[in-house]
């Protein structure tokens, strides 16, 4: 758990327990509180529910995993659910639930993954920090959306290597195709977390920075723009990997058609003399004809030629 207390835009306390949080707010009329909890227990949530008048349905969503990204409006607070993501060969998602009250932001994380929610780069600007809870929520959204866009960029960059190996003569190797399918599945996972974010950020901005002269409105619009860029990049990457896989499948079909055409031509060439000799019942003496060792020679020829053809087809990945 981490905690921070701001007064008039300045950080005055950090690292204190959640129990005296309400007392600290009462002692400082202009104070704003941020509590960041990891997998809180029932007693801890029960105390915060009574102290900040949290709705039971919102508390239930906060402890339930795999809720969709959303913003719910309750009488005394807002409830926000979103996902911080990171990409390192696979997408890692951290579900974050947030209770937004007039003077406090309470975030609940449901997985142990490390997520950097530091506000150091914004706290240097006291004018921003003076925005109170709206400032804290802006910092949370900006950090999450930046992480989502960075993950989308890393996946798009990973496609460059796949594309380089797919674009070439013949079909791509099996491991490259499997990597392409894995990236497409990863993008689908990422899209479920990122696609709702532009609408969620816009709703939060309207709820917390509704006044026309609110100095945080441009910052919320900037976060919304970044969220839309992340969605656009994911859609572009999905189309890109799908087209690459489709092109590779078409190339495989072309190669298969070429091989089938060659085999059909050779089969036709061999079929004509076979039909003629079969029609006339033609038998030609061979080395060892009517000898016991001739049978061994013919059997050896059959085994050697069959094995040679098997090795050739196996090397060409036809078997």
C-alpha positions, 0 to 999 in steps of 0.5 A, spaced: 500 500 500 502 507 498 499 513 500 500 521 499 496 527 501 496 534 498 494 540 500 493 546 496 497 542 490 503 540 495 505 533 497 505 534 505 505 526 507 506 520 504 507 512 506 502 513 512 497 507 514 490 507 511 486 507 518 487 515 519 486 517 512 479 520 514 482 524 520 488 527 516 482 529 511 478 532 516 484 536 519 486 539 513 480 542 509 484 543 503 487 536 503 486 531 497 488 524 499 490 518 494 490 511 497 493 505 492 491 499 495 494 492 493 489 486 494 486 489 500 482 485 505 475 485 507 476 489 513 480 494 510 475 495 504 469 495 510 473 501 513 474 505 507 467 503 505 464 506 511 469 512 511 468 514 504 461 512 503 463 507 497 457 504 494 457 496 495 456 494 487 462 498 486 466 495 492 464 488 489 466 490 482 473 492 485 474 485 488 472 482 482 477 480 477 476 481 469 471 487 469 471 491 463 474 498 462 468 503 464 466 509 468 460 508 473 456 514 476 454 513 484 451 518 488 457 520 493 463 517 488 465 515 481 468 508 480 473 507 474 476 500 472 481 500 467 488 496 465 495 497 465 499 493 460 506 492 458 509 487 453 515 483 453 514 477 448 506 477 451 501 482 454 501 483 461 495 486 464 494 489 471 487 491 473 486 497 476 479 499 480 479 506 482 474 510 487 473 517 485 470 522 491 471 529 491 477 529 496 480 522 495 482 517 490 482 510 492 486 505 487 485 498 488 490 493 484 488 486 483 495 483 481 502 483 483 505 486 476 509 492 478 505 498 475 509 505 475 504 510 477 508 515 480 506 523 479 513 526 479 513 529 472 507 532 474 507 534 481 513 539 479 507 543 476 503 546 482 498 549 478 496 542 475 497 539 482 492 544 485 487 541 481 486 536 486 482 529 485 482 531 478 489 532 477 490 525 481 486 522 476 489 525 470 496 522 472 493 515 473 490 515 466 496 518 463 500 513 466 496 507 464 494 510 457 502 511 455 503 504 457 498 502 453 501 506 447 508 503 448 505 496 448 502 497 442 508 500 439 513 494 441 508 489 438 508 493 432 516 493 432 516 486 433 512 485 426 518 487 423 522 481 424 516 477 422 515 481 416 522 480 413 522 473 414 515 472 411 516 476 405 521 472 400 520 466 395 516 461 397 512 460 404 515 462 410 517 457 415 513 454 420 516 458 426 515 464 423 507 463 422 506 461 429 510 467 431 505 471 427 499 467 430 501 469 437 502 476 435 495 476 432 492 473 439 496 478 443 493 484 439 486 481 440 488 481 448 491 488 448 485 491 444 480 488 449 483 493 454 485 499 450 479 499 445 474 502 450 479 507 453 478 513 449 470 513 451 472 512 458 477 518 458 472 523 455 467 521 460 472 522 466 474 528 463 467 531 463 465 529 470 471 532 473 473 537 468 466 540 466 467 547 467 469 551 461 475 554 464 478 548 468 485 548 467 486 540 466 481 540 460 486 540 455 490 535 459 484 530 459 483 531 451 491 530 450 490 523 454 484 522 450 488 523 443 493 518 446 488 513 447 485 514 440 492 513 437 493 507 441 487 504 438 489 506 431 495 503 432 492 496 434 487 496 429 493 498 424 497 492 427 492 487 426 490 489 419 498 488 418 499 481 421 492 479 418 494 481 411 501 478 412 498 471 414 493 471 408 499 473 403 503 467 406 497 462 405 496 465 398 504 463 397 503 456 400 497 455 395 501 457 389 507 453 391 502 447 392 499 448 385 506 448 382 508 442 385 501 439 384 502 441 376 509 438 376 507 431 379 501 431 374 506 432 368 511 427 371 505 422 372 503 423 365 509 422 362 510 415 366 503 413 365 504 412 357 509 407 357 507 404 363 500 403 359 503 401 353 508 395 356 502 393 361 497 392 355 502 388 351 504 384 357 511 386 356 517 383 360 524 384 359 529 380 362 534 384 367 540 382 371 539 375 375 532 374 371 530 367 373 535 367 378 534 367 386 539 373 387 535 377 381 530 377 386 534 380 391 537 385 386 530 387 384 528 388 392 534 392 393 532 397 388 525 398 390 527 399 397 533 404 395 529 408 390 523 408 395 527 411 401 531 416 396 524 419 394 522 419 402 528 423 404 527 428 398 520 429 400 521 429 407 527 435 406 522 439 402 517 438 407 512 435 403 511 429 408 
